[in-house]
Amino acid sequence: MSSPRPPSSAGSPTLDEVARVAGVSRATASRAINGGERVSARAQSAVDEAVRTLGYVPNPAARSLVTRRTDSIAVVVPEPDDRVFSDPFFAGTLRGVTRVLGERDIQLVLLLARPGPSATRALRYLNGRHVDGALVVSHHRDDRLAEHLADLGLPCVFGGRPWTGGDRVAYVDVDNALGEREATELLIARGCTRIGTIAGPSDMTASADRLAGWRQAIAAAGLSDAAVEHGDFTEASGVVAARSLMERHPDLDGLVVASDLMAAGALRVLAELGRRVPDDIAVVGFDDLGVAERTTPQLTTVRQPVEEMAERATRLLIERVDAVHGSHPMRVIIPPTLVRRDSA
C-alpha cells in the first residue's frame, strides 16, 4: 500500500488536504481534530494518521470557533500588584495553579481587579468569554465577585468562602475558625490568661472566621476578648497593630496573629519593648508559607496548605469547564495543622 501523497501546496498543510488524505469530508476532519464528536473510530484514526503524516497544525482561532474554548483560565486577584508579587500566599497559589494547568496545556491569565476601573475592566474581559473559567482569590466583601460571576454564567471557583453569593459558586477553603481556635487553645494550655489577637482585614471572610475561632476559645476559657487589633495581612500592619495592642494591654502574655507576616511585625515590636518570646508572651501565627521559619524566634503557626488548596481549586474549575451541563456549587474545606516551633 502506497503512503499518502504529501500536501500539494508549498505552504503549510490545510484542513482540506487532511480530509483528502484521510478519505473523509472536510466537516468530519474538522470534528475529528477538534474533539471527536460524532466521528466514528475508523474516521478518527484516519484523520489522526493524516495529521501526523502531513504535519498539520490546527489553527487556534478556527479551533476556538468549533469548540467555543480558549484553553485559558483567569486567576482574578482583587489586590494591588505590589501585594500580589510580594506576599508568599499569592506565590504559593500561583505555583499550585500553574502546576495543574501545565498538565492540560492551559494558559493562565492574571487579572488584578481592585475595586474601581481595574475591576470594571476585569469583569468586561470575563464577560467577553476570553477565558474558559475563573479562579478568584483574596476577595473582599464589597467586590461582590461571586454574584457577578454567577450572573455571567462563567465557570468559576473561589479560593476561600465568599462574603455573598457563596450558595451560587464553588469554593475551596481552609477551616480558618478551627485553626485559630486551636492556636488559642495552645496558649491557654500553656497557662496564658491575657491573650490578645491581631486579626486580618474586617472585609475578608478568612479574617472574620479566624477572629471567630479566637473568640470561641477565649469564651470557652472564660477569658476577656477585649484585646483585638486589625491589620491587612502585611508585616507593616502587624507592626502598627502590635504597638497599639501593647499600649492598650501591656500585660498580655499571649498573642494570636491571623497571618505570619503580621506576626513577624509583632515580633519586632515585642523585641523593641524588651518582651521575651515565649517567656513573657507567647505568639502563634497563621499560614506557614516560609516566613515562620525565618523569624526570631521561629514562629509556632497554623499551616494552611496553600498550594494544595490552589491545585484542588484549579482541578475543580477544570471539571466545571469540561462539564457538558452546569454543575451544582461544591464546597471543599481542608483542615489546618498546628505547627509547633519556638514562639509558643
Beta strands, then each sheet from edge to edge (+ up, - down):
strand 1: 72-77
strand 2: 107-112
strand 3: 133-137
strand 4: 156-159
strand 5: 170-174
strand 6: 195-199
strand 7: 228-230
strand 8: 254-257
strand 9: 282-287
strand 10: 300-303
strand 11: 331-334
strand 12: 337-339
sheet 1: 2+ 1+ 3+ 4+ 5+ 11+
sheet 2: 7+ 6+ 8+ 9+ 10+ 12-
end
